[in-house]
Each structure stands twice: as C-alpha cells, then as structure tokens.
Amino acid sequence: MKLQKQALTSIVAVSLWMCATVACSARVDIATVPVGSEVQITQQDGAVVEGALTARDETAVTVKTARGSRRVLSHDVADLQIVTSGHPATLPAIAKFREYVVPEDTKLPLSLTTPASSETSNVGDLVEATLDEPVRVGDAVVLPEGSVVRGKVTEATSAGKVKGRAKLALHFDTIVVRDERYPIAAGISVEAPSTKGKDAAMIGIGAGAGAIIGGILGGGKGAAAGAAIGAGGGTGVVLLTEGKPVEFAKGLDMRLTLRKDVTVHVPVR
C-alpha cells in the first residue's frame, strides 16, 4: 500500500511538472477550433502568436495577426487557447516572447561610436553606433534606446585619389537587442562634390538644425541616400572641401533608413 501511494505521488508530481512546462491544462485540440476564431498559440520555442485562425490543415494552421499572416506547423504548437471577451487568454509557463516586425523604411536614429575617415579608414574596418531613441511597433518598444548597431566600412577613397573627391561609405548589418543579434540592412555614403577648383563649404550640422546630406550634394547616387546627419557642439562635422577628407566623427548623429524588414523578439515578461 505504501509503495502504491509513493507511485501515485510520483505520477501526480510528473503530471503537474508537465502541465507547468507546456501549459497542458489550457491546450485545445487544433482540429476542434473553428476557422475565424480568435486564438493565442504558443510555440515550442516560446513564441506567442495571436490573431484570427484563417486556415487549418493536417500539418499547420494559419493565423492572421496584426503584423500579417503567420503559418505555424502543428508539431510546433505547445499551447493553443481560444480567446473571447469572456475568456481572455493566459500566458503559459513556456511562453517567452512575441515577434514584432520593424518594417522596411523605418528610420533609425543613431549616434556613431566609432569614428571613420576617408583618409585613415580601410574597407572592412568594423564600426558601431547606438540607438538614440527607442523604436516602437504600436505600443511596444521593439528596439530599446542604447541598442548597438554594427557594420563595416564599405568604401574609403582618399581625397587625392580620384580627382580630389573623397568618399566614405558605411554599411550596418547587425543590431544587438537584449543580447540577441538580428540582421539588418542600412547604410550611409558621402562623396565630396566636384567644385572645379573652388572650395566647397565645410558643412557642420547643428543638433537643432539638421540637414539632408543627399540634398546638399544634389541627391547623387553616392550621396547619403536616406540619411540625415547632425551633430552639436562642433562635433560630427562632415568635411566636404575639395582635396580634404570626409570625416565621420565619434558622436555623429545619423538617421538611417532600414532597407528591409527586421523581425525582433520582445519578452512577454
């Protein structure tokens, strides 16, 4: 009898542990959920997907979320709950994060932490910048202030090499958010203008004024497409005088444009 009680206690303990791990008490059989129902799905990796169930077959379900349609394989579903006004969903223990998409063309306000120069930088040199302001998707802070953006120098042409016109280009390919790395595509390219022997003005952009370098340089192919550059207190000056280098000083304020969507995990707790 004592052995039977111990065995029963062990079974109950294991069952409770399994339910705490995958929230089995809240699990709904996918096959019984009507198409059109509002659902909350938690995947085996902890991702939480919320929205209307729009399609279902033997291998997967499709959910229309606020950020587009999402297909979830049936074997990846750890927990599924039907959401109604009288029965809001609860997050199971396995839930870790929601996925948000930062869309293409989103502006990233950055401060350069690695100086670069057309005269001293080399192609392949690593560069870093930090996010000056949080980036939100809806009410959620998806990219927190201080997130680190990393990239490389992709072009550094000395002022004396090509008709006295210096050129400097940076490409950023990674953003580090909450210790996770995500691929991005954003960059800046500035080329000193041709002045036919006359010095071009040295452009220093104040933090309050700001300027679009692409417009100043005539919007040419190499002229800082989609990037606004500014700086205060005499720092972050971009030198565009013929025969002189293009300089990106430490602390240079840049507003770069994402060239593709970025999917980011935001913790649920």
Helices and strands as residue ranges (DSSP letters): H 2-22, G 24-26, G 30-32, E 38-43, E 47-56, E 60-65, E 68-73, G 74-76, E 77-82, E 97-102, E 107-112, E 116-117, E 126-131, E 135-137, E 140-143, E 148-157, E 167-177, E 180-191, E 211-212, H 213-216, E 228-230, E 247-248, E 253-257, E 262-267
